[in-house]
Structure formats: structure tokens, C-alpha cells
């Protein structure tokens, strides 16, 4: 469900239906690598709020996220959107293209599990 009545646009989703344990671990690890409004929006994912700002690379850069953190946030969101079937064509092309998204998710999950 898209909300366009507030300054921060978001899509609502049921995290319990979308997240696997690995996605939850990745979300938590990334949340602690961020600060300020980005951290609040990362915590929002746990409550089922996918804020549009989290898909904005410029916003993430301006709020102090490293290149690596931005890439991993993009992968997490890509998997959320894939499960929600949002922007299905774009998400599938990113996942199926060269396997980059799946490789980064797998590497990130392995890092978090150590």
C-alpha cells in the first residue's frame, strides 16, 4: 500500500511474510551501519515501512552512508520488492542480469553470520 499523503513516502508490507531470518539479520547489521534519519527508516523496515528515500542513492550518500552500505541496502530493498512484486521487471533484470544482487546478498549474509 503506497502512502502519498506524507512528506516521506513509503510502502507498507508485512515483514513476517516477506523476511527470512537472513534478511532480518542483514537489516539489523545495516541499521547499525547508518545513523539519523536513515537509521530510523532502516528500523522502519522492521515495522513494515519501506521508505522511498531508502532507494535514493543521493539521499543515502548525503546522510553519510558508505558505498558498501548503500549497495547492501539496495540489495535488501531489491529482495523486499521482489517479494512484493513492486517494479517486477526492473528487480528481475537486476537479479537475473549477472547475478550481482544475489551474490552480494549471499556475501553479506555470510559476513553477518560470522
Secondary structure by P-SEA (a helix, b strand, c coil): cccccccbbbbbbcccccccaaaaaaaaaaaaacccaaaaaaaaaaacccccccccaaaaaaacccaaaaaaaaaaaaaaaaaaccaaaaaaaaaaccaaaaaaaaaaaaaaac
